[in-house]
Structure formats: structure tokens, C-alpha cells
Amino acid sequence: MLNAADIIKMLVGLGEVGDLDIVSGETILSVTCNVKDRPNVLAMATIIDQLLRSFDYEKSPEFELRIEGKSSQVQAMHRKLLSSERRRQLSERFGKAIADLLESREVYDLVPIANHDLLEELKTIASRIGRV
């Protein structure tokens, strides 16, 4: 059975390819976690899905800090630099940051402060994985 960190990584990977819905099936759950952990894994999948779907780098604390106090022209330039390729790279970075949630705080720089509670909830649920 997978530990909490590996479950998060698996869920992020499935979410990134649009297959997170398969987690609700018995096949995946039976080979990844104990029966008692299944509700927690499903709750984690819901949070990860919400985080991945709502990701917008322009709303991240990192981006907001980058443009804070800058002129409207400089802010516009920073937004223009967010090409589709750059956004794809940032989405990949975001997925990796979620996957590393239990070891790193980088994801907090990429999720709006208003949604940090979701990250805390994900960590709390993950801490219950494997407990008797």
C-alpha cells in the first residue's frame, strides 16, 4: 500500500492527465490503499482536483509579489510574458509543488492565500493515511 506522499503524487499525476475520476473505482483503491483509508484518499482526490482546476498563476502570491508596486506598463509586460508555453511550464511546476506538499512549502507561493486552507486540509487528511 502507498504512503500519504505517494498517494498525493499518484493523485496529482492522475489529475494532470484528466484521469482523477478513476480513483473512485475499486480497482485503483484496492491496490493503493487500505479499506479504512479509502474515504481519505477520495477526499484528497477532491481537493487536488479543485486545486488543479483552479490554478491561475496570475492569482498566485508569487506573481502578485512580482508585480506589486509596479507601474501598469510593467504589470502588463509581466502578464504578456506568460505565454502559453510558460503557462504550461507553470502548471507542471504547480503539479510538482502539490506532489511535494508534505516535504516543501513551494505550493503556498502558487496558491492564492484564500485557498491555503485547502492545502492545510489536504495535509491533515494525508496525515491520517495509514493510521490504525
N, CA, C and O atoms as a GROMACS GRO file, in nm:
protein
  528
    1MET      N    1   0.083  -0.117   0.000
    1MET     CA    2   0.000   0.000   0.000
    1MET      C    3   0.088   0.125   0.000
    1MET      O    4   0.199   0.125   0.054
    2LEU      N    5   0.038   0.229  -0.061
    2LEU     CA    6   0.114   0.353  -0.073
    2LEU      C    7   0.105   0.435   0.055
    2LEU      O    8   0.006   0.430   0.128
    3ASN      N    9   0.212   0.512   0.082
    3ASN     CA   10   0.207   0.604   0.194
    3ASN      C   11   0.142   0.735   0.147
    3ASN      O   12   0.111   0.750   0.028
    4ALA      N   13   0.121   0.828   0.238
    4ALA     CA   14   0.049   0.952   0.206
    4ALA      C   15   0.117   1.032   0.096
    4ALA      O   16   0.050   1.081   0.005
    5ALA      N   17   0.249   1.045   0.102
    5ALA     CA   18   0.321   1.122   0.000
    5ALA      C   19   0.304   1.060  -0.138
    5ALA      O   20   0.284   1.130  -0.237
    6ASP      N   21   0.312   0.927  -0.144
    6ASP     CA   22   0.297   0.858  -0.272
    6ASP      C   23   0.154   0.868  -0.325
    6ASP      O   24   0.132   0.876  -0.446
    7ILE      N   25   0.057   0.867  -0.234
    7ILE     CA   26  -0.082   0.882  -0.276
    7ILE      C   27  -0.104   1.020  -0.335
    7ILE      O   28  -0.171   1.035  -0.438
    8ILE      N   29  -0.048   1.122  -0.271
    8ILE     CA   30  -0.061   1.259  -0.326
    8ILE      C   31   0.001   1.264  -0.465
    8ILE      O   32  -0.059   1.319  -0.558
    9LYS      N   33   0.119   1.208  -0.480
    9LYS     CA   34   0.186   1.209  -0.611
    9LYS      C   35   0.101   1.137  -0.716
    9LYS      O   36   0.087   1.185  -0.829
   10MET      N   37   0.044   1.023  -0.678
   10MET     CA   38  -0.040   0.948  -0.772
   10MET      C   39  -0.162   1.031  -0.812
   10MET      O   40  -0.197   1.039  -0.930
   11LEU      N   41  -0.227   1.093  -0.713
   11LEU     CA   42  -0.347   1.172  -0.741
   11LEU      C   43  -0.315   1.293  -0.828
   11LEU      O   44  -0.392   1.326  -0.919
   12VAL      N   45  -0.203   1.358  -0.803
   12VAL     CA   46  -0.164   1.472  -0.887
   12VAL      C   47  -0.139   1.425  -1.030
   12VAL      O   48  -0.184   1.489  -1.126
   13GLY      N   49  -0.067   1.314  -1.044
   13GLY     CA   50  -0.040   1.261  -1.178
   13GLY      C   51  -0.169   1.229  -1.253
   13GLY      O   52  -0.183   1.262  -1.371
   14LEU      N   53  -0.261   1.164  -1.185
   14LEU     CA   54  -0.389   1.133  -1.248
   14LEU      C   55  -0.466   1.260  -1.282
   14LEU      O   56  -0.529   1.270  -1.388
   15GLY      N   57  -0.462   1.358  -1.193
   15GLY     CA   58  -0.530   1.486  -1.217
   15GLY      C   59  -0.472   1.560  -1.335
   15GLY      O   60  -0.546   1.621  -1.412
   16GLU      N   61  -0.342   1.555  -1.349
   16GLU     CA   62  -0.277   1.627  -1.459
   16GLU      C   63  -0.313   1.570  -1.596
   16GLU      O   64  -0.313   1.642  -1.695
   17VAL      N   65  -0.343   1.442  -1.600
   17VAL     CA   66  -0.380   1.382  -1.729
   17VAL      C   67  -0.532   1.366  -1.743
   17VAL      O   68  -0.580   1.306  -1.839
   18GLY      N   69  -0.604   1.420  -1.647
   18GLY     CA   70  -0.750   1.418  -1.658
   18GLY      C   71  -0.815   1.287  -1.622
   18GLY      O   72  -0.929   1.260  -1.662
   19ASP      N   73  -0.745   1.203  -1.546
   19ASP     CA   74  -0.798   1.072  -1.511
   19ASP      C   75  -0.827   1.056  -1.362
   19ASP      O   76  -0.833   0.944  -1.312
   20LEU      N   77  -0.843   1.164  -1.292
   20LEU     CA   78  -0.864   1.156  -1.148
   20LEU      C   79  -0.993   1.083  -1.111
   20LEU      O   80  -1.005   1.029  -1.001
   21ASP      N   81  -1.087   1.081  -1.202
   21ASP     CA   82  -1.214   1.014  -1.174
   21ASP      C   83  -1.200   0.863  -1.157
   21ASP      O   84  -1.287   0.801  -1.097
   22ILE      N   85  -1.093   0.804  -1.208
   22ILE     CA   86  -1.077   0.658  -1.193
   22ILE      C   87  -1.045   0.619  -1.049
   22ILE      O   88  -1.055   0.501  -1.014
   23VAL      N   89  -1.009   0.716  -0.966
   23VAL     CA   90  -0.978   0.686  -0.827
   23VAL      C   91  -1.101   0.635  -0.754
   23VAL      O   92  -1.089   0.555  -0.661
   24SER      N   93  -1.216   0.678  -0.794
   24SER     CA   94  -1.337   0.636  -0.725
   24SER      C   95  -1.371   0.489  -0.751
   24SER      O   96  -1.458   0.432  -0.684
   25GLY      N   97  -1.304   0.428  -0.846
   25GLY     CA   98  -1.327   0.286  -0.874
   25GLY      C   99  -1.249   0.197  -0.779
   25GLY      O  100  -1.143   0.234  -0.729
   26GLU      N  101  -1.302   0.079  -0.756
   26GLU     CA  102  -1.240  -0.017  -0.665
   26GLU      C  103  -1.101  -0.061  -0.712
   26GLU      O  104  -1.015  -0.088  -0.628
   27THR      N  105  -1.080  -0.069  -0.840
   27THR     CA  106  -0.953  -0.122  -0.891
   27THR      C  107  -0.835  -0.042  -0.840
   27THR      O  108  -0.741  -0.100  -0.786
   28ILE      N  109  -0.838   0.088  -0.856
   28ILE     CA  110  -0.726   0.173  -0.812
   28ILE      C  111  -0.715   0.171  -0.661
   28ILE      O  112  -0.605   0.155  -0.606
   29LEU      N  113  -0.826   0.189  -0.592
   29LEU     CA  114  -0.822   0.195  -0.446
   29LEU      C  115  -0.773   0.065  -0.384
   29LEU      O  116  -0.702   0.067  -0.284
   30SER      N  117  -0.810  -0.048  -0.442
   30SER     CA  118  -0.772  -0.177  -0.383
   30SER      C  119  -0.622  -0.202  -0.390
   30SER      O  120  -0.568  -0.279  -0.310
   31VAL      N  121  -0.554  -0.141  -0.485
   31VAL     CA  122  -0.409  -0.165  -0.496
   31VAL      C  123  -0.326  -0.050  -0.440
   31VAL      O  124  -0.203  -0.060  -0.434
   32THR      N  125  -0.389   0.058  -0.398
   32THR     CA  126  -0.313   0.172  -0.349
   32THR      C  127  -0.328   0.199  -0.200
   32THR      O  128  -0.238   0.256  -0.138
   33CYS      N  129  -0.440   0.159  -0.142
   33CYS     CA  130  -0.461   0.193  -0.001
   33CYS      C  131  -0.547   0.089   0.069
   33CYS      O  132  -0.616   0.009   0.007
   34ASN      N  133  -0.540   0.094   0.199
   34ASN     CA  134  -0.622   0.006   0.282
   34ASN      C  135  -0.767   0.052   0.276
   34ASN      O  136  -0.796   0.167   0.244
   35VAL      N  137  -0.857  -0.039   0.305
   35VAL     CA  138  -1.001  -0.009   0.302
   35VAL      C  139  -1.034   0.111   0.389
   35VAL      O  140  -1.112   0.197   0.349
   36LYS      N  141  -0.975   0.117   0.508
   36LYS     CA  142  -1.006   0.226   0.600
   36LYS      C  143  -0.956   0.362   0.551
   36LYS      O  144  -1.004   0.466   0.595
   37ASP      N  145  -0.859   0.362   0.460
   37ASP     CA  146  -0.804   0.487   0.407
   37ASP      C  147  -0.879   0.538   0.285
   37ASP      O  148  -0.857   0.652   0.242
   38ARG      N  149  -0.966   0.460   0.228
   38ARG     CA  150  -1.034   0.497   0.103
   38ARG      C  151  -1.111   0.628   0.112
   38ARG      O  152  -1.102   0.709   0.019
   39PRO      N  153  -1.188   0.654   0.218
   39PRO     CA  154  -1.256   0.784   0.224
   39PRO      C  155  -1.158   0.901   0.227
   39PRO      O  156  -1.184   1.007   0.169
   40ASN      N  157  -1.045   0.882   0.293
   40ASN     CA  158  -0.944   0.988   0.296
   40ASN      C  159  -0.882   1.010   0.158
   40ASN      O  160  -0.858   1.124   0.118
   41VAL      N  161  -0.855   0.902   0.088
   41VAL     CA  162  -0.797   0.914  -0.047
   41VAL      C  163  -0.896   0.986  -0.139
   41VAL      O  164  -0.856   1.070  -0.219
   42LEU      N  165  -1.022   0.953  -0.129
   42LEU     CA  166  -1.123   1.019  -0.212
   42LEU      C  167  -1.134   1.168  -0.176
   42LEU      O  168  -1.149   1.252  -0.265
   43ALA      N  169  -1.126   1.200  -0.048
   43ALA     CA  170  -1.128   1.341  -0.007
   43ALA      C  171  -1.006   1.415  -0.058
   43ALA      O  172  -1.016   1.530  -0.100
   44MET      N  173  -0.891   1.349  -0.055
   44MET     CA  174  -0.768   1.410  -0.108
   44MET      C  175  -0.781   1.433  -0.259
   44MET      O  176  -0.740   1.537  -0.310
   45ALA      N  177  -0.840   1.336  -0.328
   45ALA     CA  178  -0.859   1.350  -0.473
   45ALA      C  179  -0.947   1.470  -0.505
   45ALA      O  180  -0.921   1.542  -0.601
   46THR      N  181  -1.050   1.491  -0.426
   46THR     CA  182  -1.140   1.605  -0.448
   46THR      C  183  -1.065   1.737  -0.432
   46THR      O  184  -1.082   1.828  -0.513
   47ILE      N  185  -0.984   1.748  -0.328
   47ILE     CA  186  -0.908   1.871  -0.305
   47ILE      C  187  -0.806   1.894  -0.416
   47ILE      O  188  -0.794   2.005  -0.467
   48ILE      N  189  -0.735   1.789  -0.452
   48ILE     CA  190  -0.634   1.802  -0.558
   48ILE      C  191  -0.699   1.841  -0.689
   48ILE      O  192  -0.646   1.924  -0.763
   49ASP      N  193  -0.812   1.783  -0.719
   49ASP     CA  194  -0.885   1.819  -0.841
   49ASP      C  195  -0.922   1.968  -0.838
   49ASP      O  196  -0.904   2.039  -0.937
   50GLN      N  197  -0.973   2.013  -0.726
   50GLN     CA  198  -1.011   2.154  -0.713
   50GLN      C  199  -0.889   2.245  -0.730
   50GLN      O  200  -0.898   2.347  -0.798
   51LEU      N  201  -0.777   2.209  -0.669
   51LEU     CA  202  -0.655   2.290  -0.682
   51LEU      C  203  -0.606   2.295  -0.826
   51LEU      O  204  -0.574   2.402  -0.879
   52LEU      N  205  -0.601   2.179  -0.890
   52LEU     CA  206  -0.552   2.175  -1.028
   52LEU      C  207  -0.642   2.252  -1.124
   52LEU      O  208  -0.594   2.323  -1.212
   53ARG      N  209  -0.772   2.238  -1.106
   53ARG     CA  210  -0.866   2.307  -1.195
   53ARG      C  211  -0.868   2.458  -1.176
   53ARG      O  212  -0.895   2.533  -1.270
   54SER      N  213  -0.838   2.503  -1.056
   54SER     CA  214  -0.847   2.647  -1.029
   54SER      C  215  -0.713   2.719  -1.042
   54SER      O  216  -0.706   2.840  -1.018
   55PHE      N  217  -0.607   2.648  -1.079
   55PHE     CA  218  -0.475   2.712  -1.085
   55PHE      C  219  -0.472   2.825  -1.186
   55PHE      O  220  -0.508   2.808  -1.303
   56ASP      N  221  -0.430   2.940  -1.139
   56ASP     CA  222  -0.411   3.058  -1.223
   56ASP      C  223  -0.290   3.132  -1.167
   56ASP      O  224  -0.298   3.198  -1.064
   57TYR      N  225  -0.179   3.120  -1.237
   57TYR     CA  226  -0.055   3.178  -1.187
   57TYR      C  227  -0.069   3.328  -1.157
   57TYR      O  228  -0.007   3.379  -1.064
   58GLU      N  229  -0.148   3.398  -1.236
   58GLU     CA  230  -0.165   3.542  -1.214
   58GLU      C  231  -0.229   3.575  -1.080
   58GLU      O  232  -0.219   3.688  -1.033
   59LYS      N  233  -0.293   3.478  -1.017
   59LYS     CA  234  -0.355   3.499  -0.886
   59LYS      C  235  -0.269   3.445  -0.772
   59LYS      O  236  -0.309   3.448  -0.656
   60SER      N  237  -0.150   3.396  -0.806
   60SER     CA  238  -0.063   3.339  -0.704
   60SER      C  239   0.008   3.449  -0.625
   60SER      O  240   0.033   3.558  -0.678
   61PRO      N  241   0.040   3.422  -0.499
   61PRO     CA  242   0.117   3.519  -0.420
   61PRO      C  243   0.251   3.552  -0.487
   61PRO      O  244   0.297   3.665  -0.480
   62GLU      N  245   0.312   3.453  -0.550
   62GLU     CA  246   0.439   3.476  -0.617
   62GLU      C  247   0.426   3.582  -0.727
   62GLU      O  248   0.507   3.675  -0.734
   63PHE      N  249   0.325   3.567  -0.812
   63PHE     CA  250   0.306   3.662  -0.921
   63PHE      C  251   0.265   3.799  -0.867
   63PHE      O  252   0.315   3.902  -0.912
   64GLU      N  253   0.174   3.799  -0.770
   64GLU     CA  254   0.129   3.925  -0.713
   64GLU      C  255   0.244   4.002  -0.650
   64GLU      O  256   0.251   4.124  -0.661
   65LEU      N  257   0.336   3.930  -0.584
   65LEU     CA  258   0.454   3.994  -0.527
   65LEU      C  259   0.544   4.051  -0.636
   65LEU      O  260   0.603   4.157  -0.620
   66ARG      N  261   0.553   3.979  -0.747
   66ARG     CA  262   0.638   4.023  -0.859
   66ARG      C  263   0.588   4.155  -0.918
   66ARG      O  264   0.669   4.238  -0.961
   67ILE      N  265   0.457   4.175  -0.922
   67ILE     CA  266   0.405   4.297  -0.986
   67ILE      C  267   0.365   4.405  -0.886
   67ILE      O  268   0.331   4.517  -0.925
   68GLU      N  269   0.368   4.372  -0.757
   68GLU     CA  270   0.327   4.467  -0.655
   68GLU      C  271   0.410   4.596  -0.662
   68GLU      O  272   0.533   4.592  -0.665
   69GLY      N  273   0.340   4.708  -0.666
   69GLY     CA  274   0.405   4.838  -0.668
   69GLY      C  275   0.464   4.877  -0.802
   69GLY      O  276   0.525   4.984  -0.814
   70LYS      N  277   0.446   4.794  -0.902
   70LYS     CA  278   0.499   4.824  -1.036
   70LYS      C  279   0.396   4.904  -1.115
   70LYS      O  280   0.277   4.901  -1.086
   71SER      N  281   0.446   4.975  -1.212
   71SER     CA  282   0.357   5.054  -1.297
   71SER      C  283   0.266   4.961  -1.377
   71SER      O  284   0.294   4.842  -1.390
   72SER      N  285   0.158   5.014  -1.428
   72SER     CA  286   0.065   4.933  -1.506
   72SER      C  287   0.133   4.877  -1.631
   72SER      O  288   0.099   4.768  -1.677
   73GLN      N  289   0.229   4.951  -1.687
   73GLN     CA  290   0.302   4.902  -1.804
   73GLN      C  291   0.388   4.780  -1.770
   73GLN      O  292   0.393   4.683  -1.845
   74VAL      N  293   0.454   4.786  -1.655
   74VAL     CA  294   0.538   4.674  -1.613
   74VAL      C  295   0.450   4.554  -1.579
   74VAL      O  296   0.484   4.440  -1.611
   75GLN      N  297   0.337   4.579  -1.513
   75GLN     CA  298   0.245   4.470  -1.483
   75GLN      C  299   0.195   4.405  -1.611
   75GLN      O  300   0.188   4.282  -1.620
   76ALA      N  301   0.161   4.486  -1.710
   76ALA     CA  302   0.115   4.434  -1.839
   76ALA      C  303   0.224   4.351  -1.906
   76ALA      O  304   0.196   4.248  -1.968
   77MET      N  305   0.349   4.397  -1.895
   77MET     CA  306   0.460   4.323  -1.954
   77MET      C  307   0.475   4.186  -1.888
   77MET      O  308   0.495   4.086  -1.957
   78HIS      N  309   0.464   4.181  -1.756
   78HIS     CA  310   0.474   4.053  -1.685
   78HIS      C  311   0.361   3.959  -1.727
   78HIS      O  312   0.383   3.839  -1.742
   79ARG      N  313   0.244   4.012  -1.747
   79ARG     CA  314   0.132   3.928  -1.791
   79ARG      C  315   0.155   3.879  -1.935
   79ARG      O  316   0.124   3.765  -1.969
   80LYS      N  317   0.209   3.967  -2.017
   80LYS     CA  318   0.234   3.930  -2.157
   80LYS      C  319   0.341   3.821  -2.166
   80LYS      O  320   0.339   3.739  -2.258
   81LEU      N  321   0.433   3.820  -2.072
   81LEU     CA  322   0.538   3.718  -2.072
   81LEU      C  323   0.485   3.579  -2.039
   81LEU      O  324   0.555   3.480  -2.057
   82LEU      N  325   0.362   3.573  -1.991
   82LEU     CA  326   0.301   3.444  -1.959
   82LEU      C  327   0.241   3.381  -2.085
   82LEU      O  328   0.119   3.368  -2.099
   83SER      N  329   0.329   3.344  -2.174
   83SER     CA  330   0.287   3.278  -2.299
   83SER      C  331   0.224   3.143  -2.267
   83SER      O  332   0.230   3.096  -2.153
   84SER      N  333   0.165   3.081  -2.367
   84SER     CA  334   0.104   2.950  -2.344
   84SER      C  335   0.210   2.848  -2.301
   84SER      O  336   0.182   2.762  -2.217
   85GLU      N  337   0.328   2.856  -2.356
   85GLU     CA  338   0.436   2.765  -2.316
   85GLU      C  339   0.477   2.790  -2.171
   85GLU      O  340   0.497   2.696  -2.095
   86ARG      N  341   0.488   2.915  -2.133
   86ARG     CA  342   0.524   2.950  -1.994
   86ARG      C  343   0.414   2.904  -1.898
   86ARG      O  344   0.443   2.854  -1.790
   87ARG      N  345   0.289   2.921  -1.937
   87ARG     CA  346   0.177   2.875  -1.853
   87ARG      C  347   0.180   2.724  -1.837
   87ARG      O  348   0.149   2.672  -1.730
   88ARG      N  349   0.215   2.652  -1.943
   88ARG     CA  350   0.227   2.507  -1.936
   88ARG      C  351   0.337   2.469  -1.836
   88ARG      O  352   0.319   2.378  -1.755
   89GLN      N  353   0.450   2.538  -1.843
   89GLN     CA  354   0.560   2.512  -1.751
   89GLN      C  355   0.519   2.540  -1.606
   89GLN      O  356   0.554   2.465  -1.515
   90LEU      N  357   0.446   2.648  -1.588
   90LEU     CA  358   0.399   2.683  -1.453
   90LEU      C  359   0.298   2.581  -1.402
   90LEU      O  360   0.297   2.550  -1.282
   91SER      N  361   0.214   2.528  -1.489
   91SER     CA  362   0.119   2.423  -1.450
   91SER      C  363   0.194   2.297  -1.406
   91SER      O  364   0.156   2.233  -1.308
   92GLU      N  365   0.300   2.262  -1.478
   92GLU     CA  366   0.381   2.148  -1.441
   92GLU      C  367   0.448   2.171  -1.305
   92GLU      O  368   0.451   2.083  -1.220
   93ARG      N  369   0.500   2.291  -1.288
   93ARG     CA  370   0.562   2.327  -1.160
   93ARG      C  371   0.460   2.318  -1.047
   93ARG      O  372   0.491   2.271  -0.937
   94PHE      N  373   0.339   2.364  -1.075
   94PHE     CA  374   0.233   2.360  -0.975
   94PHE      C  375   0.201   2.217  -0.934
   94PHE      O  376   0.189   2.186  -0.816
   95GLY      N  377   0.188   2.129  -1.033
   95GLY     CA  378   0.162   1.988  -1.003
   95GLY      C  379   0.272   1.927  -0.918
   95GLY      O  380   0.244   1.854  -0.822
   96LYS      N  381   0.397   1.957  -0.952
   96LYS     CA  382   0.509   1.906  -0.873
   96LYS      C  383   0.507   1.963  -0.732
   96LYS      O  384   0.537   1.893  -0.636
   97ALA      N  385   0.470   2.090  -0.720
   97ALA     CA  386   0.465   2.153  -0.588
   97ALA      C  387   0.356   2.090  -0.501
   97ALA      O  388   0.376   2.071  -0.381
   98ILE      N  389   0.241   2.057  -0.561
   98ILE     CA  390   0.137   1.988  -0.484
   98ILE      C  391   0.188   1.850  -0.443
   98ILE      O  392   0.171   1.807  -0.329
   99ALA      N  393   0.251   1.781  -0.537
   99ALA     CA  394   0.302   1.647  -0.508
   99ALA      C  395   0.404   1.648  -0.394
   99ALA      O  396   0.416   1.550  -0.321
  100ASP      N  397   0.476   1.758  -0.379
  100ASP     CA  398   0.578   1.771  -0.275
  100ASP      C  399   0.526   1.842  -0.150
  100ASP      O  400   0.605   1.883  -0.065
  101LEU      N  401   0.396   1.855  -0.139
  101LEU     CA  402   0.334   1.929  -0.028
  101LEU      C  403   0.385   1.886   0.109
  101LEU      O  404   0.404   1.971   0.196
  102LEU      N  405   0.406   1.759   0.129
  102LEU     CA  406   0.445   1.710   0.261
  102LEU      C  407   0.593   1.736   0.292
  102LEU      O  408   0.635   1.726   0.407
  103GLU      N  409   0.672   1.771   0.189
  103GLU     CA  410   0.814   1.798   0.210
  103GLU      C  411   0.854   1.942   0.183
  103GLU      O  412   0.963   1.984   0.220
  104SER      N  413   0.768   2.019   0.120
  104SER     CA  414   0.803   2.154   0.075
  104SER      C  415   0.685   2.249   0.091
  104SER      O  416   0.569   2.207   0.093
  105ARG      N  417   0.716   2.377   0.102
  105ARG     CA  418   0.611   2.478   0.113
  105ARG      C  419   0.596   2.559  -0.017
  105ARG      O  420   0.523   2.658  -0.019
  106GLU      N  421   0.662   2.518  -0.124
  106GLU     CA  422   0.657   2.591  -0.250
  106GLU      C  423   0.515   2.613  -0.300
  106GLU      O  424   0.485   2.719  -0.356
  107VAL      N  425   0.428   2.516  -0.282
  107VAL     CA  426   0.292   2.526  -0.334
  107VAL      C  427   0.218   2.646  -0.274
  107VAL      O  428   0.128   2.701  -0.337
  108TYR      N  429   0.255   2.686  -0.154
  108TYR     CA  430   0.190   2.802  -0.091
  108TYR      C  431   0.218   2.931  -0.169
  108TYR      O  432   0.140   3.026  -0.162
  109ASP      N  433   0.329   2.934  -0.243
  109ASP     CA  434   0.361   3.051  -0.327
  109ASP      C  435   0.277   3.054  -0.454
  109ASP      O  436   0.268   3.157  -0.521
  110LEU      N  437   0.215   2.941  -0.487
  110LEU     CA  438   0.143   2.928  -0.613
  110LEU      C  439  -0.009   2.924  -0.597
  110LEU      O  440  -0.082   2.935  -0.695
  111VAL      N  441  -0.055   2.908  -0.475
  111VAL     CA  442  -0.198   2.902  -0.446
  111VAL      C  443  -0.239   3.032  -0.378
  111VAL      O  444  -0.173   3.074  -0.282
  112PRO      N  445  -0.345   3.096  -0.424
  112PRO     CA  446  -0.390   3.218  -0.358
  112PRO      C  447  -0.409   3.197  -0.207
  112PRO      O  448  -0.454   3.091  -0.164
  113ILE      N  449  -0.374   3.296  -0.130
  113ILE     CA  450  -0.382   3.286   0.016
  113ILE      C  451  -0.521   3.240   0.060
  113ILE      O  452  -0.533   3.166   0.158
  114ALA      N  453  -0.623   3.284  -0.009
  114ALA     CA  454  -0.760   3.245   0.026
  114ALA      C  455  -0.781   3.094   0.017
  114ALA      O  456  -0.874   3.042   0.078
  115ASN      N  457  -0.696   3.023  -0.057
  115ASN     CA  458  -0.710   2.878  -0.073
  115ASN      C  459  -0.606   2.799   0.006
  115ASN      O  460  -0.597   2.677  -0.009
  116HIS      N  461  -0.529   2.866   0.088
  116HIS     CA  462  -0.430   2.794   0.168
  116HIS      C  463  -0.496   2.695   0.263
  116HIS      O  464  -0.435   2.596   0.303
  117ASP      N  465  -0.621   2.722   0.299
  117ASP     CA  466  -0.694   2.629   0.386
  117ASP      C  467  -0.710   2.493   0.318
  117ASP      O  468  -0.712   2.390   0.386
  118LEU      N  469  -0.721   2.491   0.186
  118LEU     CA  470  -0.730   2.363   0.114
  118LEU      C  471  -0.600   2.284   0.127
  118LEU      O  472  -0.602   2.162   0.141
  119LEU      N  473  -0.489   2.355   0.122
  119LEU     CA  474  -0.360   2.288   0.138
  119LEU      C  475  -0.347   2.230   0.279
  119LEU      O  476  -0.298   2.118   0.296
  120GLU      N  477  -0.390   2.306   0.378
  120GLU     CA  478  -0.386   2.258   0.516
  120GLU      C  479  -0.477   2.138   0.535
  120GLU      O  480  -0.442   2.042   0.604
  121GLU      N  481  -0.595   2.144   0.474
  121GLU     CA  482  -0.688   2.032   0.483
  121GLU      C  483  -0.628   1.908   0.416
  121GLU      O  484  -0.641   1.797   0.468
  122LEU      N  485  -0.564   1.927   0.302
  122LEU     CA  486  -0.500   1.815   0.232
  122LEU      C  487  -0.392   1.752   0.320
  122LEU      O  488  -0.381   1.630   0.328
  123LYS      N  489  -0.312   1.835   0.385
  123LYS     CA  490  -0.208   1.784   0.474
  123LYS      C  491  -0.268   1.709   0.593
  123LYS      O  492  -0.217   1.604   0.634
  124THR      N  493  -0.376   1.763   0.647
  124THR     CA  494  -0.441   1.698   0.761
  124THR      C  495  -0.495   1.561   0.722
  124THR      O  496  -0.476   1.463   0.793
  125ILE      N  497  -0.562   1.556   0.608
  125ILE     CA  498  -0.617   1.428   0.562
  125ILE      C  499  -0.504   1.330   0.532
  125ILE      O  500  -0.514   1.212   0.564
  126ALA      N  501  -0.397   1.379   0.471
  126ALA     CA  502  -0.284   1.293   0.439
  126ALA      C  503  -0.221   1.235   0.566
  126ALA      O  504  -0.171   1.123   0.566
  127SER      N  505  -0.223   1.312   0.674
  127SER     CA  506  -0.164   1.262   0.799
  127SER      C  507  -0.243   1.146   0.858
  127SER      O  508  -0.192   1.073   0.944
  128ARG      N  509  -0.366   1.127   0.813
  128ARG     CA  510  -0.448   1.016   0.862
  128ARG      C  511  -0.423   0.885   0.787
  128ARG      O  512  -0.465   0.778   0.832
  129ILE      N  513  -0.357   0.894   0.673
  129ILE     CA  514  -0.332   0.774   0.591
  129ILE      C  515  -0.240   0.678   0.667
  129ILE      O  516  -0.134   0.716   0.717
  130GLY      N  517  -0.284   0.554   0.674
  130GLY     CA  518  -0.202   0.450   0.736
  130GLY      C  519  -0.215   0.442   0.887
  130GLY      O  520  -0.152   0.356   0.950
  131ARG      N  521  -0.293   0.528   0.946
  131ARG     CA  522  -0.313   0.520   1.091
  131ARG      C  523  -0.417   0.416   1.123
  131ARG      O  524  -0.514   0.397   1.049
  132VAL      N  525  -0.397   0.351   1.232
  132VAL     CA  526  -0.492   0.247   1.274
  132VAL      C  527  -0.608   0.306   1.350
  132VAL      O  528  -0.697   0.233   1.393
   0.00000   0.00000   0.00000
